[in-house]
């Protein structure tokens, strides 16, 4: 199975902090950059796979360079966010919904996202079998949902849609929620009838159809979000800007080296870009709507 999200973030991190500092003809080894993520933000990968991938990418990108990253995967988003606020983690990789929740702690320039396939932003799709009777959100009440770890913004989109209709949020709306560690597994659950509906980004659906063309003929979309981003990398607001500016060209370049391009293609990454207000506009709107509806519901 293609392992996309977490491995891709590692590529960004490995490219981001490649630098070389020379003083009086001798190399000066910089202290490691402290990087953190959490098990909750791992998608398309396990903790062990992520550690192996990190070593592979790190060794590839930092050959003969006096820089290093010290990475730790925490047990929860809450834990890594707390470490980030304390500056015990200088660089955080996290889902876009959690990113928005801690945006004030992130460097105003040092914020990035990744593009898979032809589009930078991906719609989240609700998929059902064509031969089912489900044709609306309301018709899915009491049914089984499959979705992926690390895609919190997709779940916030779904919960906002449910609350907008006066329905319970997903934990009480669905009879069962199957949390999968990759997008294809969520799609396959519906294809084989293990779940009634899957929530995945559209690129995940496209990949599933490539692996099995029957998926595209048997499943259909009954709801779709606005185009959203879902993977982010953020530098702590106190991260030295001169260091960041020095290394950014190594991964924001429109013409990456052949070696870097080969790595990107192996993980199906089209490019990685700095987050701007325009890029995150729809994602912010979905997140704000979710919080607004949740707050309104708590009052009643």
C-alpha positions in Angstrom: 0.0 0.0 0.0 1.3 3.4 -0.9 2.3 5.3 2.2 1.8 8.9 1.6 1.0 11.4 4.3 3.6 11.0 7.1 6.4 9.9 4.8 5.8 13.0 2.7 6.0 15.3 5.7 9.4 13.7 6.5 10.6 14.7 3.0 9.6 18.3 3.7 11.4 18.2 7.0 14.5 16.6 5.6 14.7 19.2 2.9 13.8 22.1 5.1 16.7 22.1 7.5 19.6 21.2 5.2 22.2 23.8 5.9 26.0 24.2 6.0 27.8 26.5 8.4 31.5 27.0 8.0 33.7 29.0 10.4 37.5 29.5 10.0 37.6 26.6 7.6 36.1 24.1 10.0 32.5 22.8 9.9 30.4 24.0 12.8 27.8 21.3 13.8 24.5 22.9 14.7 22.4 21.4 17.5 19.6 19.1 16.2 16.3 20.7 15.2 13.7 19.2 17.5 10.8 17.8 15.4 7.6 16.3 16.7 4.4 14.6 15.5 1.9 12.3 17.1 0.4 8.8 16.5 -2.9 10.6 15.9 -1.4 12.4 12.9 0.1 9.4 11.3 -1.8 8.3 8.2 -0.6 5.9 5.5 2.0 4.7 8.0 2.7 3.1 11.3 5.1 4.5 13.9 7.8 1.9 12.9 7.4 2.6 9.2 7.7 6.3 9.8 10.9 5.9 11.8 12.4 3.8 9.0 11.3 6.2 6.4 12.7 9.1 8.3 16.2 7.5 8.5 16.1 6.8 4.8 15.1 10.3 3.8 17.3 11.9 6.4 20.4 10.0 5.2 19.6 10.8 1.6 19.0 14.5 2.1 21.8 15.3 4.6 24.7 13.6 3.0 27.9 15.6 3.9 25.8 18.3 5.6 26.4 19.4 9.2 22.7 19.5 10.2 20.5 17.0 12.0 17.0 16.5 13.2 15.9 15.0 16.4 12.5 13.5 15.8 10.0 12.1 18.3 6.5 10.7 17.7 4.2 11.4 20.7 1.2 9.4 21.8 -1.3 12.2 21.1 -1.8 15.5 19.4 -2.4 17.0 22.8 1.1 16.0 24.0 3.0 17.2 20.9 1.1 20.5 20.9 2.0 21.1 24.5 5.7 20.4 23.8 5.4 22.7 20.8 4.0 25.6 22.9 6.9 25.1 25.3 9.3 25.2 22.4 10.5 21.7 23.3 9.4 20.9 19.8 10.6 23.4 17.2 8.9 21.9 14.2 5.5 20.3 14.3 3.8 18.1 11.6 0.2 17.8 12.2 -3.2 17.7 10.5 -4.6 21.0 9.2 -7.5 21.2 11.7 -5.0 21.0 14.6 -2.7 23.4 12.9 -5.5 26.0 12.8 -6.2 25.4 16.5 -2.6 26.4 17.4 -1.9 28.9 14.5 -0.9 31.7 16.9 2.1 29.6 18.0 3.4 29.0 14.4 5.9 31.2 12.6 4.0 33.6 10.2 6.2 32.5 7.3 7.3 29.0 8.3 4.2 27.1 7.5 3.8 24.6 4.6 1.6 22.0 3.0 1.9 19.3 0.3 0.3 18.6 -3.0 -0.6 15.1 -4.2 -1.8 14.6 -7.7 -3.1 17.4 -9.9 -4.6 19.6 -7.2 -3.1 21.3 -4.2 -6.4 21.1 -2.3 -8.6 18.0 -2.1 -12.3 17.6 -1.5 -13.4 15.1 1.1 -15.9 12.6 -0.4 -18.6 10.5 1.2 -18.6 7.3 -0.7 -21.4 4.6 -0.8 -22.1 1.6 -2.9 -24.3 2.2 -6.0 -26.5 -0.6 -5.1 -27.3 0.8 -1.6 -30.3 2.9 -0.7 -28.2 5.7 0.8 -28.6 9.0 -1.1 -28.2 11.6 1.6 -26.5 12.3 5.0 -29.8 11.7 6.8 -30.1 8.2 5.3 -26.8 7.2 6.9 -28.0 7.5 10.5 -27.2 4.4 12.5 -24.9 3.0 9.8 -21.2 2.2 9.7 -18.5 4.7 8.7 -14.9 4.1 7.7 -12.4 7.0 7.8 -8.7 7.5 8.1 -6.4 8.7 10.9 -4.8 12.0 10.4 -7.7 13.5 8.5 -9.3 15.6 11.3 -10.4 18.4 9.0 -12.5 15.8 7.0 -14.3 14.8 10.1 -14.9 18.4 11.1 -16.4 18.9 7.7 -18.7 15.9 8.2 -19.6 16.9 11.8 -20.4 20.5 10.6 -22.7 19.1 7.9 -24.5 17.0 10.5 -24.9 19.8 13.0 -26.1 22.1 10.2 -28.9 19.7 9.7 -29.8 19.4 13.4 -28.3 15.9 13.6 -25.9 14.4 16.2 -22.2 14.6 15.6 -20.6 11.5 14.0 -19.8 9.5 17.3 -23.6 9.5 18.0 -24.8 9.6 14.5 -23.1 6.4 13.2 -23.5 3.0 14.8 -19.9 2.2 14.2 -16.8 4.1 13.1 -13.9 2.1 11.7 -10.7 4.1 11.8 -8.2 2.9 9.2 -4.5 3.8 8.8 -4.7 4.3 5.1 -7.2 5.7 2.6 -7.5 2.6 0.4 -8.6 0.5 3.4 -11.5 2.9 4.1 -12.6 2.7 0.4 -12.3 -1.1 0.3 -14.4 -1.4 3.5 -17.4 0.1 1.6 -16.6 -1.8 -1.6 -16.8 -5.2 0.2 -19.7 -4.2 2.4 -17.8 -4.0 5.7 -18.9 -0.4 6.1 -21.8 1.6 4.6 -19.9 4.8 3.9 -16.3 6.0 3.7 -14.9 9.5 4.2 -11.7 10.0 2.2 -10.0 12.8 0.3 -10.6 12.6 -3.5 -7.0 11.6 -4.2 -7.5 8.6 -2.0 -10.5 7.6 -4.1 -8.5 8.1 -7.3 -5.7 5.9 -6.0 -8.2 3.2 -5.0 -9.7 3.3 -8.6 -6.2 2.9 -10.0 -5.6 -0.2 -7.9 -9.0 -1.7 -8.7 -11.0 -0.1 -11.5 -14.2 -1.9 -10.2 -14.1 0.5 -7.3 -15.0 3.4 -9.6 -17.9 1.5 -11.1 -19.3 0.3 -7.8 -19.0 3.4 -5.6 -20.5 6.9 -5.9 -20.2 10.2 -4.1 -23.2 11.4 -2.2 -21.5 14.5 -0.6 -18.3 16.5 -1.0 -16.5 19.2 0.9 -14.9 22.3 -0.4 -11.3 21.8 -1.6 -9.2 21.6 1.6 -5.6 21.0 2.7 -4.9 18.3 5.3 -1.2 17.9 5.9 0.8 20.8 7.4 4.3 21.5 8.8 4.8 24.4 11.1 7.9 26.1 12.6 7.6 27.5 16.1 7.1 31.3 16.1 10.5 31.8 17.6 12.4 29.8 15.0 15.2 31.9 13.6 14.0 33.4 10.3 17.5 33.8 8.8 18.1 30.1 9.1 14.7 29.3 7.7 15.3 31.7 4.7 18.7 30.2 4.0 17.4 26.6 3.6 14.0 27.2 2.0 15.2 27.2 -1.6 16.3 23.6 -1.3 12.7 22.5 -1.1 10.5 25.3 -2.5 12.4 25.4 -5.7 10.3 25.0 -8.9 13.2 23.0 -10.3 14.3 20.4 -7.6 17.4 18.4 -8.1 17.1 15.1 -9.9 17.7 13.2 -6.7 15.0 15.1 -4.8 12.6 14.8 -7.7 13.0 11.1 -7.7 12.2 10.9 -4.0 9.1 13.1 -4.5 7.8 11.0 -7.3 8.3 7.8 -5.2 5.8 9.2 -2.7 3.5 10.7 -5.3 4.2 14.2 -4.2 3.7 16.9 -6.9 5.2 19.8 -4.8 5.3 21.4 -1.4 4.4 25.0 -0.9 4.2 27.7 1.7 0.7 28.2 3.2 -0.9 31.5 2.3 -4.2 33.0 3.3 -5.6 32.0 -0.1 -4.4 28.4 0.1 -5.9 27.8 3.5 -9.1 29.9 3.0 -11.6 27.1 2.6 -10.0 24.9 5.2 -10.2 27.8 7.7 -13.9 28.4 6.8 -14.7 24.7 7.4 -12.9 24.7 10.7 -14.6 28.0 11.8 -18.0 26.7 10.8 -17.4 23.5 12.9 -16.5 25.5 16.0 -19.3 28.0 15.5 -21.9 25.2 15.2 -20.5 23.3 18.1 -20.5 26.4 20.4 -24.1 27.1 19.4 -25.1 23.6 20.2 -23.4 23.7 23.6 -25.5 26.7 24.6 -28.8 24.9 24.1 
